[in-house]
Amino acid sequence: MRVSRSHDAIVLEFAEGEAGVLRSLIDQYLEVVSADAGSDPALPRLFPLAYSDDQDAADEFAQYTRTGLVDRKASNAAQVSLALDEETVRLTLAETERWLPLLTDLRLVIADRIGILVDSDAIPETPAGEVYEWLGRLQGSMIDLLEEP
């Protein structure tokens, strides 16, 4: 994977197979996001409680906001997945702003699966751990380029 900046665009050049891995992760993510509340252990990380000290208020807030959040996350993921038809992807600022939250969410789901609860937890030396680190490098590279003058 190579991440660079060309004028006002972020350019992602995926190595062979990387775009397919990312698309597969997005497909799995869409299943998680669309799952019923409580049916996947990663959901609380994707949809944290709005009121951690008041379960009734948190439930009411979720009742009114959950559908919109799910729709927005699913739409965002679908747009990113479509961009992966090419091994090289050019992203405008608006498109980059769709990618970054999705990469965060993908990492949160994987972190849940591999037992990472806080930043200081060790990343296991497993394929899932490698994917977690790869997504972090992709996300970090994109952020670094956005912060350049």
C-alpha positions in Angstrom: 0.0 0.0 0.0 1.2 3.4 -0.9 -0.5 6.6 0.2 0.4 9.9 -1.3 -1.0 13.4 -2.0 -1.5 14.8 -5.5 -2.7 18.4 -5.4 -6.0 18.3 -3.5 -6.4 14.5 -3.6 -5.2 11.6 -1.5 -4.0 8.8 -3.7 -4.2 5.2 -2.4 -2.3 2.6 -4.3 -3.2 -0.8 -3.0 -0.9 -3.8 -3.4 -2.3 -6.9 -5.1 -5.2 -8.3 -3.0 -5.3 -5.4 -0.5 -8.4 -3.8 -2.0 -10.1 -7.2 -1.9 -9.3 -7.6 1.8 -10.7 -4.1 2.5 -13.8 -4.9 0.5 -14.3 -8.1 2.5 -13.9 -6.3 5.8 -16.5 -3.8 4.7 -18.9 -6.5 3.8 -18.5 -8.0 7.3 -18.8 -4.6 8.8 -22.1 -4.0 7.1 -23.4 -7.2 8.6 -22.3 -6.1 12.1 -23.7 -2.6 11.7 -27.0 -3.9 10.5 -27.3 -6.5 13.3 -29.9 -6.1 16.0 -28.8 -4.3 19.1 -27.0 -6.6 21.4 -26.5 -9.4 18.9 -22.8 -8.6 18.2 -20.3 -7.8 21.0 -18.7 -5.1 18.8 -21.9 -3.0 18.6 -21.4 -1.1 21.8 -18.1 0.1 20.4 -19.7 1.3 17.2 -22.7 2.8 19.0 -21.6 3.8 22.5 -24.2 4.8 25.0 -25.1 8.5 24.9 -25.8 8.6 28.6 -23.6 6.1 30.5 -25.1 6.9 33.8 -28.8 6.8 32.7 -29.8 3.6 30.9 -33.4 4.8 30.2 -32.1 8.1 28.6 -29.6 6.1 26.6 -32.2 3.7 25.4 -34.5 6.6 24.4 -31.7 8.4 22.6 -30.8 5.2 20.7 -34.4 4.6 19.8 -34.5 8.0 18.0 -31.0 8.0 16.5 -29.9 4.4 15.8 -31.6 4.0 12.4 -30.1 7.2 11.1 -26.6 6.2 12.3 -26.9 2.7 10.8 -28.1 4.2 7.5 -25.2 6.7 7.5 -22.6 4.1 8.4 -24.0 1.7 5.8 -24.1 4.3 3.0 -20.6 5.5 3.8 -19.3 1.9 3.7 -21.0 1.2 0.4 -19.5 4.3 -1.2 -16.0 3.3 0.0 -16.5 -0.3 -1.2 -17.5 1.0 -4.7 -14.2 3.0 -4.8 -12.3 -0.2 -4.4 -13.1 -1.3 -7.9 -9.6 0.1 -8.8 -6.2 -0.7 -7.3 -5.5 3.0 -7.3 -8.1 5.3 -5.6 -8.1 9.1 -5.8 -10.0 10.7 -2.9 -11.2 14.2 -2.6 -11.4 15.8 0.8 -15.1 14.9 1.1 -14.3 11.3 0.1 -11.5 11.1 2.6 -13.9 12.2 5.3 -16.0 9.2 4.5 -13.0 6.8 4.6 -11.6 7.9 8.0 -14.6 7.1 10.2 -15.1 3.8 8.4 -11.4 2.8 9.0 -12.0 3.7 12.7 -15.0 1.5 12.8 -13.3 -1.4 11.1 -10.5 -1.1 13.6 -13.0 -1.0 16.5 -14.7 -4.2 15.3 -11.3 -6.0 14.8 -10.1 -4.7 18.2 -13.2 -6.2 19.8 -12.5 -9.5 18.1 -8.9 -9.7 19.1 -9.3 -8.5 22.7 -7.9 -4.9 22.4 -9.8 -2.8 24.9 -7.4 0.1 25.4 -4.5 1.6 23.3 -1.9 0.0 25.6 -3.1 -3.6 24.9 -0.7 -5.7 22.9 -1.7 -6.4 19.3 -1.6 -10.2 18.9 0.7 -11.6 16.2 -2.2 -13.1 14.2 -3.6 -12.4 10.8 -6.4 -10.3 12.4 -3.7 -8.4 14.4 -1.8 -7.7 11.1 -5.0 -6.4 9.5 -5.6 -4.2 12.5 -2.1 -2.7 12.2 -2.5 -2.4 8.4 -5.7 -0.4 8.8 -4.0 1.8 11.4 -1.1 2.6 9.0 -3.6 3.4 6.2 -5.6 5.7 8.4 -2.5 7.3 9.9 -1.0 8.0 6.5 -4.2 9.6 5.3 -4.4 11.8 8.4 -0.7 12.8 8.1 -1.3 13.9 4.4 -4.4 15.8 5.3 -2.4 17.8 8.0 0.3 18.8 5.5 0.1 22.4 4.4 
